[in-house]
Amino acid sequence: MSAPIPSLPTPAPVADVSGPTAAELLDFVRRTADDPALVAALPLDPEGRTWLRLDGPGGSEAWLIGWPPGTGTGWHDHAESIGAFTVAAGALREHSLAARLPTDGWKTLELNKGIDRTRELTTGRGRAFGQHHVHEVLNESGDEHAVSVHAYYPPLPQIRRYSRAGAVLRLEQTERPEDWQ
């Protein structure tokens, strides 16, 4: 007679470390933008952008941002982070590039024709984006503040800032979290 086979312990469940998807971030920013008390709590400055850090889902980084008339971000990307943003009040315009750029090893690129995209995002409208998304966001209103909610996962490891002259995109600087927090 053979000895019984000992039972093996049941393995512990593996934690989901994948983080939220771009669709989940978009759902979060939309729900957050629908909170009138939160949007009203953001102090608005006539001179510059204001922001409040929020708790995003699944370890993401989130922000409520106020945009005075005529302000914008300049061209930038969010490195390896995916993201989403929604307009909670007012309107924002997004200019983006419909091309994946090389991530390292360049300072100047000549962009191909036909890769520029423009979106007008009014209250309640938003979008999600993948890694290395290059864009600029602007409040082109002459007299109205805009407010938006943004979320990124993983939390922003860096932001690369660019200048643009026609078809030429130039990497100007790389910022790290300690530069903006």
Secondary structure as GFF3:
##gff-version 3
##sequence-region A 1 181
A	DSSP	alpha_helix	22	33	.	.	.	ID=ss1
A	DSSP	alpha_helix	36	41	.	.	.	ID=ss2
A	DSSP	beta_strand	50	55	.	.	.	ID=ss3
A	DSSP	three_ten_helix	57	59	.	.	.	ID=ss4
A	DSSP	beta_strand	61	67	.	.	.	ID=ss5
A	DSSP	beta_strand	75	77	.	.	.	ID=ss6
A	DSSP	beta_strand	82	89	.	.	.	ID=ss7
A	DSSP	beta_strand	91	97	.	.	.	ID=ss8
A	DSSP	beta_strand	108	110	.	.	.	ID=ss9
A	DSSP	beta_strand	116	122	.	.	.	ID=ss10
A	DSSP	beta_strand	126	129	.	.	.	ID=ss11
A	DSSP	beta_strand	135	138	.	.	.	ID=ss12
A	DSSP	beta_strand	146	153	.	.	.	ID=ss13
A	DSSP	beta_strand	159	165	.	.	.	ID=ss14
A	DSSP	beta_strand	168	175	.	.	.	ID=ss15
A	DSSP	alpha_helix	177	180	.	.	.	ID=ss16
###
